[in-house]
């Protein structure tokens, strides 16, 4: 069994989900600044996630869902997922972002599964709280081991692709390690570096 794991924000999707959600609140720049530091490895991922989500408190849940249904996918996303599936890969998404963003993308792209976090809502608005399987800097590395065990996929048959510090934990478990328009902290651990916003470039290494 072959496994391909993609990060969502700034890898399968062109941008950061939380930045799009912060825009109608007028907080896009404030949230984006925290996101950038977290992706560069300058902030603890869990603490930065909790801080950023707290700023979304009060956003109407239906508005959040609508924003996330229309997130722009990265150039080459459709073609890359299709080609990997043709080549026998199970293709999944791990995201420190949110299910309301990853699940619509999973359905559009034909991914086999998506693992991400849940934005808590009550009485139709976001409460500023978040929970899920992808809350920590180590979460993706923890999850990839569980998925590999479930599928019977080896390190040699695993590809991972991401852009930020919270993707580093996946890299020890994959023979093909892609830094996609990645931060320096990730490039140091990668053996495939793609600096063009075109996911099909990854296919050259398959």
C-alpha positions as protocol buffer text, in pm:
chain_id: "A"
residue {
  index: 1
  type: UNK
  ca { x: 0 y: 0 z: 0 }
}
residue {
  index: 2
  type: UNK
  ca { x: 128 y: 346 z: -94 }
}
residue {
  index: 3
  type: UNK
  ca { x: 35 y: 651 z: 111 }
}
residue {
  index: 4
  type: UNK
  ca { x: 50 y: 1022 z: 24 }
}
residue {
  index: 5
  type: UNK
  ca { x: -20 y: 1275 z: 300 }
}
residue {
  index: 6
  type: UNK
  ca { x: -71 y: 1641 z: 218 }
}
residue {
  index: 7
  type: UNK
  ca { x: -94 y: 1939 z: 446 }
}
residue {
  index: 8
  type: UNK
  ca { x: -398 y: 2155 z: 364 }
}
residue {
  index: 9
  type: UNK
  ca { x: -326 y: 2524 z: 425 }
}
residue {
  index: 10
  type: UNK
  ca { x: -77 y: 2662 z: 170 }
}
residue {
  index: 11
  type: UNK
  ca { x: -24 y: 2311 z: 26 }
}
residue {
  index: 12
  type: UNK
  ca { x: -349 y: 2166 z: -110 }
}
residue {
  index: 13
  type: UNK
  ca { x: -517 y: 2504 z: -63 }
}
residue {
  index: 14
  type: UNK
  ca { x: -373 y: 2837 z: -174 }
}
residue {
  index: 15
  type: UNK
  ca { x: -374 y: 3030 z: 153 }
}
residue {
  index: 16
  type: UNK
  ca { x: -449 y: 2986 z: 522 }
}
residue {
  index: 17
  type: UNK
  ca { x: -806 y: 2896 z: 621 }
}
residue {
  index: 18
  type: UNK
  ca { x: -791 y: 3094 z: 944 }
}
residue {
  index: 19
  type: UNK
  ca { x: -681 y: 3408 z: 758 }
}
residue {
  index: 20
  type: UNK
  ca { x: -989 y: 3383 z: 533 }
}
residue {
  index: 21
  type: UNK
  ca { x: -1210 y: 3340 z: 842 }
}
residue {
  index: 22
  type: UNK
  ca { x: -1053 y: 3640 z: 1015 }
}
residue {
  index: 23
  type: UNK
  ca { x: -1114 y: 3871 z: 718 }
}
residue {
  index: 24
  type: UNK
  ca { x: -1483 y: 3955 z: 782 }
}
residue {
  index: 25
  type: UNK
  ca { x: -1390 y: 4039 z: 1142 }
}
residue {
  index: 26
  type: UNK
  ca { x: -1122 y: 4282 z: 1025 }
}
residue {
  index: 27
  type: UNK
  ca { x: -855 y: 4069 z: 1193 }
}
residue {
  index: 28
  type: UNK
  ca { x: -687 y: 3915 z: 887 }
}
residue {
  index: 29
  type: UNK
  ca { x: -352 y: 4094 z: 934 }
}
residue {
  index: 30
  type: UNK
  ca { x: -335 y: 4021 z: 1307 }
}
residue {
  index: 31
  type: UNK
  ca { x: -413 y: 3651 z: 1258 }
}
residue {
  index: 32
  type: UNK
  ca { x: -182 y: 3619 z: 955 }
}
residue {
  index: 33
  type: UNK
  ca { x: 111 y: 3757 z: 1156 }
}
residue {
  index: 34
  type: UNK
  ca { x: 64 y: 3488 z: 1423 }
}
residue {
  index: 35
  type: UNK
  ca { x: 20 y: 3219 z: 1154 }
}
residue {
  index: 36
  type: UNK
  ca { x: 346 y: 3317 z: 986 }
}
residue {
  index: 37
  type: UNK
  ca { x: 542 y: 3292 z: 1311 }
}
residue {
  index: 38
  type: UNK
  ca { x: 386 y: 2954 z: 1389 }
}
residue {
  index: 39
  type: UNK
  ca { x: 465 y: 2815 z: 1042 }
}
residue {
  index: 40
  type: UNK
  ca { x: 824 y: 2936 z: 1073 }
}
residue {
  index: 41
  type: UNK
  ca { x: 858 y: 2747 z: 1400 }
}
residue {
  index: 42
  type: UNK
  ca { x: 891 y: 3063 z: 1609 }
}
residue {
  index: 43
  type: UNK
  ca { x: 578 y: 2993 z: 1817 }
}
residue {
  index: 44
  type: UNK
  ca { x: 441 y: 2679 z: 1980 }
}
residue {
  index: 45
  type: UNK
  ca { x: 179 y: 2548 z: 1737 }
}
residue {
  index: 46
  type: UNK
  ca { x: -82 y: 2462 z: 2000 }
}
residue {
  index: 47
  type: UNK
  ca { x: -57 y: 2800 z: 2172 }
}
residue {
  index: 48
  type: UNK
  ca { x: -70 y: 2988 z: 1841 }
}
residue {
  index: 49
  type: UNK
  ca { x: -373 y: 2789 z: 1724 }
}
residue {
  index: 50
  type: UNK
  ca { x: -564 y: 2857 z: 2045 }
}
residue {
  index: 51
  type: UNK
  ca { x: -475 y: 3227 z: 2029 }
}
residue {
  index: 52
  type: UNK
  ca { x: -580 y: 3264 z: 1664 }
}
residue {
  index: 53
  type: UNK
  ca { x: -907 y: 3074 z: 1704 }
}
residue {
  index: 54
  type: UNK
  ca { x: -997 y: 3286 z: 2008 }
}
residue {
  index: 55
  type: UNK
  ca { x: -996 y: 3587 z: 1777 }
}
residue {
  index: 56
  type: UNK
  ca { x: -1272 y: 3427 z: 1566 }
}
residue {
  index: 57
  type: UNK
  ca { x: -1519 y: 3441 z: 1856 }
}
residue {
  index: 58
  type: UNK
  ca { x: -1853 y: 3580 z: 1744 }
}
residue {
  index: 59
  type: UNK
  ca { x: -1824 y: 3491 z: 1375 }
}
residue {
  index: 60
  type: UNK
  ca { x: -2150 y: 3340 z: 1247 }
}
residue {
  index: 61
  type: UNK
  ca { x: -2103 y: 2967 z: 1193 }
}
residue {
  index: 62
  type: UNK
  ca { x: -2298 y: 2968 z: 866 }
}
residue {
  index: 63
  type: UNK
  ca { x: -2067 y: 3243 z: 736 }
}
residue {
  index: 64
  type: UNK
  ca { x: -1761 y: 3038 z: 837 }
}
residue {
  index: 65
  type: UNK
  ca { x: -1896 y: 2733 z: 655 }
}
residue {
  index: 66
  type: UNK
  ca { x: -1968 y: 2937 z: 343 }
}
residue {
  index: 67
  type: UNK
  ca { x: -1616 y: 3086 z: 341 }
}
residue {
  index: 68
  type: UNK
  ca { x: -1463 y: 2740 z: 376 }
}
residue {
  index: 69
  type: UNK
  ca { x: -1665 y: 2590 z: 92 }
}
residue {
  index: 70
  type: UNK
  ca { x: -1509 y: 2839 z: -149 }
}
residue {
  index: 71
  type: UNK
  ca { x: -1141 y: 2824 z: -48 }
}
residue {
  index: 72
  type: UNK
  ca { x: -906 y: 2836 z: -350 }
}
residue {
  index: 73
  type: UNK
  ca { x: -730 y: 2509 z: -418 }
}
residue {
  index: 74
  type: UNK
  ca { x: -362 y: 2514 z: -511 }
}
residue {
  index: 75
  type: UNK
  ca { x: -280 y: 2504 z: -886 }
}
residue {
  index: 76
  type: UNK
  ca { x: -231 y: 2142 z: -986 }
}
residue {
  index: 77
  type: UNK
  ca { x: -422 y: 1997 z: -689 }
}
residue {
  index: 78
  type: UNK
  ca { x: -681 y: 1809 z: -895 }
}
residue {
  index: 79
  type: UNK
  ca { x: -425 y: 1666 z: -1139 }
}
residue {
  index: 80
  type: UNK
  ca { x: -179 y: 1565 z: -868 }
}
residue {
  index: 81
  type: UNK
  ca { x: -432 y: 1381 z: -653 }
}
residue {
  index: 82
  type: UNK
  ca { x: -574 y: 1204 z: -958 }
}
residue {
  index: 83
  type: UNK
  ca { x: -229 y: 1092 z: -1080 }
}
residue {
  index: 84
  type: UNK
  ca { x: -126 y: 967 z: -736 }
}
residue {
  index: 85
  type: UNK
  ca { x: -447 y: 765 z: -708 }
}
residue {
  index: 86
  type: UNK
  ca { x: -383 y: 620 z: -1054 }
}
residue {
  index: 87
  type: UNK
  ca { x: -38 y: 520 z: -928 }
}
residue {
  index: 88
  type: UNK
  ca { x: -197 y: 329 z: -639 }
}
residue {
  index: 89
  type: UNK
  ca { x: -163 y: 580 z: -358 }
}
residue {
  index: 90
  type: UNK
  ca { x: -413 y: 638 z: -81 }
}
residue {
  index: 91
  type: UNK
  ca { x: -421 y: 1018 z: -63 }
}
residue {
  index: 92
  type: UNK
  ca { x: -513 y: 1190 z: 264 }
}
residue {
  index: 93
  type: UNK
  ca { x: -499 y: 1537 z: 414 }
}
residue {
  index: 94
  type: UNK
  ca { x: -365 y: 1628 z: 759 }
}
residue {
  index: 95
  type: UNK
  ca { x: -444 y: 1982 z: 868 }
}
residue {
  index: 96
  type: UNK
  ca { x: -386 y: 2194 z: 1175 }
}
residue {
  index: 97
  type: UNK
  ca { x: -682 y: 2385 z: 1032 }
}
residue {
  index: 98
  type: UNK
  ca { x: -1047 y: 2294 z: 1034 }
}
residue {
  index: 99
  type: UNK
  ca { x: -1287 y: 2024 z: 919 }
}
residue {
  index: 100
  type: UNK
  ca { x: -1523 y: 2281 z: 764 }
}
residue {
  index: 101
  type: UNK
  ca { x: -1238 y: 2354 z: 521 }
}
residue {
  index: 102
  type: UNK
  ca { x: -1079 y: 2014 z: 465 }
}
residue {
  index: 103
  type: UNK
  ca { x: -1398 y: 1812 z: 412 }
}
residue {
  index: 104
  type: UNK
  ca { x: -1528 y: 2017 z: 115 }
}
residue {
  index: 105
  type: UNK
  ca { x: -1179 y: 1992 z: -37 }
}
residue {
  index: 106
  type: UNK
  ca { x: -1172 y: 1617 z: 27 }
}
residue {
  index: 107
  type: UNK
  ca { x: -1498 y: 1580 z: -166 }
}
residue {
  index: 108
  type: UNK
  ca { x: -1383 y: 1802 z: -455 }
}
residue {
  index: 109
  type: UNK
  ca { x: -1043 y: 1636 z: -491 }
}
residue {
  index: 110
  type: UNK
  ca { x: -1149 y: 1278 z: -419 }
}
residue {
  index: 111
  type: UNK
  ca { x: -920 y: 1237 z: -117 }
}
residue {
  index: 112
  type: UNK
  ca { x: -949 y: 916 z: 81 }
}
residue {
  index: 113
  type: UNK
  ca { x: -968 y: 1093 z: 419 }
}
residue {
  index: 114
  type: UNK
  ca { x: -912 y: 1422 z: 598 }
}
residue {
  index: 115
  type: UNK
  ca { x: -787 y: 1472 z: 953 }
}
residue {
  index: 116
  type: UNK
  ca { x: -824 y: 1819 z: 1104 }
}
residue {
  index: 117
  type: UNK
  ca { x: -968 y: 2019 z: 1394 }
}
residue {
  index: 118
  type: UNK
  ca { x: -1319 y: 2127 z: 1487 }
}
residue {
  index: 119
  type: UNK
  ca { x: -1423 y: 2487 z: 1547 }
}
residue {
  index: 120
  type: UNK
  ca { x: -1663 y: 2492 z: 1841 }
}
residue {
  index: 121
  type: UNK
  ca { x: -1990 y: 2671 z: 1777 }
}
residue {
  index: 122
  type: UNK
  ca { x: -2284 y: 2744 z: 2004 }
}
residue {
  index: 123
  type: UNK
  ca { x: -2610 y: 2921 z: 1927 }
}
residue {
  index: 124
  type: UNK
  ca { x: -2497 y: 2971 z: 1567 }
}
residue {
  index: 125
  type: UNK
  ca { x: -2170 y: 3152 z: 1637 }
}
residue {
  index: 126
  type: UNK
  ca { x: -1807 y: 3049 z: 1691 }
}
residue {
  index: 127
  type: UNK
  ca { x: -1713 y: 3046 z: 2058 }
}
residue {
  index: 128
  type: UNK
  ca { x: -1341 y: 3095 z: 2001 }
}
residue {
  index: 129
  type: UNK
  ca { x: -1269 y: 2737 z: 2113 }
}
residue {
  index: 130
  type: UNK
  ca { x: -1117 y: 2453 z: 1908 }
}
residue {
  index: 131
  type: UNK
  ca { x: -1048 y: 2083 z: 1953 }
}
residue {
  index: 132
  type: UNK
  ca { x: -936 y: 1785 z: 1749 }
}
residue {
  index: 133
  type: UNK
  ca { x: -657 y: 1550 z: 1642 }
}
residue {
  index: 134
  type: UNK
  ca { x: -425 y: 1811 z: 1488 }
}
residue {
  index: 135
  type: UNK
  ca { x: -376 y: 2058 z: 1772 }
}
residue {
  index: 136
  type: UNK
  ca { x: -7 y: 2009 z: 1845 }
}
residue {
  index: 137
  type: UNK
  ca { x: 327 y: 2036 z: 1671 }
}
residue {
  index: 138
  type: UNK
  ca { x: 369 y: 1657 z: 1697 }
}
residue {
  index: 139
  type: UNK
  ca { x: 15 y: 1567 z: 1586 }
}
residue {
  index: 140
  type: UNK
  ca { x: 87 y: 1491 z: 1220 }
}
residue {
  index: 141
  type: UNK
  ca { x: 377 y: 1262 z: 1306 }
}
residue {
  index: 142
  type: UNK
  ca { x: 158 y: 1082 z: 1557 }
}
residue {
  index: 143
  type: UNK
  ca { x: -127 y: 1042 z: 1309 }
}
residue {
  index: 144
  type: UNK
  ca { x: 83 y: 926 z: 1016 }
}
residue {
  index: 145
  type: UNK
  ca { x: 212 y: 633 z: 1220 }
}
residue {
  index: 146
  type: UNK
  ca { x: -143 y: 529 z: 1300 }
}
residue {
  index: 147
  type: UNK
  ca { x: -258 y: 558 z: 938 }
}
residue {
  index: 148
  type: UNK
  ca { x: 46 y: 363 z: 815 }
}
residue {
  index: 149
  type: UNK
  ca { x: -29 y: 84 z: 1064 }
}
residue {
  index: 150
  type: UNK
  ca { x: -392 y: 74 z: 956 }
}
residue {
  index: 151
  type: UNK
  ca { x: -310 y: 58 z: 585 }
}
residue {
  index: 152
  type: UNK
  ca { x: 5 y: -151 z: 610 }
}
residue {
  index: 153
  type: UNK
  ca { x: 204 y: 129 z: 441 }
}
residue {
  index: 154
  type: UNK
  ca { x: 580 y: 144 z: 497 }
}
residue {
  index: 155
  type: UNK
  ca { x: 807 y: 445 z: 522 }
}
residue {
  index: 156
  type: UNK
  ca { x: 949 y: 352 z: 180 }
}
residue {
  index: 157
  type: UNK
  ca { x: 600 y: 372 z: 25 }
}
residue {
  index: 158
  type: UNK
  ca { x: 502 y: 700 z: 192 }
}
residue {
  index: 159
  type: UNK
  ca { x: 512 y: 1053 z: 52 }
}
residue {
  index: 160
  type: UNK
  ca { x: 443 y: 1363 z: 260 }
}
residue {
  index: 161
  type: UNK
  ca { x: 409 y: 1725 z: 150 }
}
residue {
  index: 162
  type: UNK
  ca { x: 375 y: 2041 z: 353 }
}
residue {
  index: 163
  type: UNK
  ca { x: 500 y: 2396 z: 399 }
}
residue {
  index: 164
  type: UNK
  ca { x: 536 y: 2474 z: 769 }
}
residue {
  index: 165
  type: UNK
  ca { x: 687 y: 2379 z: 1104 }
}
residue {
  index: 166
  type: UNK
  ca { x: 393 y: 2162 z: 1209 }
}
residue {
  index: 167
  type: UNK
  ca { x: 464 y: 1935 z: 908 }
}
residue {
  index: 168
  type: UNK
  ca { x: 815 y: 1849 z: 1030 }
}
residue {
  index: 169
  type: UNK
  ca { x: 687 y: 1572 z: 1259 }
}
residue {
  index: 170
  type: UNK
  ca { x: 563 y: 1372 z: 954 }
}
residue {
  index: 171
  type: UNK
  ca { x: 897 y: 1370 z: 778 }
}
residue {
  index: 172
  type: UNK
  ca { x: 1076 y: 1090 z: 969 }
}
residue {
  index: 173
  type: UNK
  ca { x: 808 y: 846 z: 853 }
}
residue {
  index: 174
  type: UNK
  ca { x: 825 y: 911 z: 478 }
}
residue {
  index: 175
  type: UNK
  ca { x: 1086 y: 828 z: 215 }
}
residue {
  index: 176
  type: UNK
  ca { x: 963 y: 1115 z: -4 }
}
residue {
  index: 177
  type: UNK
  ca { x: 955 y: 1440 z: 193 }
}
residue {
  index: 178
  type: UNK
  ca { x: 830 y: 1743 z: 2 }
}
residue {
  index: 179
  type: UNK
  ca { x: 874 y: 2101 z: 117 }
}
residue {
  index: 180
  type: UNK
  ca { x: 617 y: 2281 z: -99 }
}
residue {
  index: 181
  type: UNK
  ca { x: 688 y: 2655 z: -109 }
}
residue {
  index: 182
  type: UNK
  ca { x: 811 y: 2572 z: 239 }
}
residue {
  index: 183
  type: UNK
  ca { x: 969 y: 2755 z: 530 }
}
residue {
  index: 184
  type: UNK
  ca { x: 1340 y: 2700 z: 596 }
}
residue {
  index: 185
  type: UNK
  ca { x: 1265 y: 2485 z: 901 }
}
residue {
  index: 186
  type: UNK
  ca { x: 1095 y: 2233 z: 671 }
}
residue {
  index: 187
  type: UNK
  ca { x: 1336 y: 2258 z: 377 }
}
residue {
  index: 188
  type: UNK
  ca { x: 1617 y: 2141 z: 605 }
}
residue {
  index: 189
  type: UNK
  ca { x: 1435 y: 1810 z: 656 }
}
residue {
  index: 190
  type: UNK
  ca { x: 1307 y: 1766 z: 298 }
}
residue {
  index: 191
  type: UNK
  ca { x: 1456 y: 1565 z: 13 }
}
residue {
  index: 192
  type: UNK
  ca { x: 1221 y: 1716 z: -248 }
}
residue {
  index: 193
  type: UNK
  ca { x: 1188 y: 2094 z: -267 }
}
residue {
  index: 194
  type: UNK
  ca { x: 926 y: 2262 z: -486 }
}
residue {
  index: 195
  type: UNK
  ca { x: 932 y: 2642 z: -481 }
}
residue {
  index: 196
  type: UNK
  ca { x: 667 y: 2696 z: -750 }
}
residue {
  index: 197
  type: UNK
  ca { x: 295 y: 2711 z: -671 }
}
residue {
  index: 198
  type: UNK
  ca { x: 221 y: 2405 z: -885 }
}
residue {
  index: 199
  type: UNK
  ca { x: 157 y: 2074 z: -713 }
}
residue {
  index: 200
  type: UNK
  ca { x: 211 y: 1878 z: -1036 }
}
residue {
  index: 201
  type: UNK
  ca { x: 586 y: 1944 z: -991 }
}
residue {
  index: 202
  type: UNK
  ca { x: 575 y: 1676 z: -722 }
}
residue {
  index: 203
  type: UNK
  ca { x: 477 y: 1417 z: -983 }
}
residue {
  index: 204
  type: UNK
  ca { x: 823 y: 1446 z: -1140 }
}
residue {
  index: 205
  type: UNK
  ca { x: 958 y: 1261 z: -834 }
}
residue {
  index: 206
  type: UNK
  ca { x: 704 y: 977 z: -835 }
}
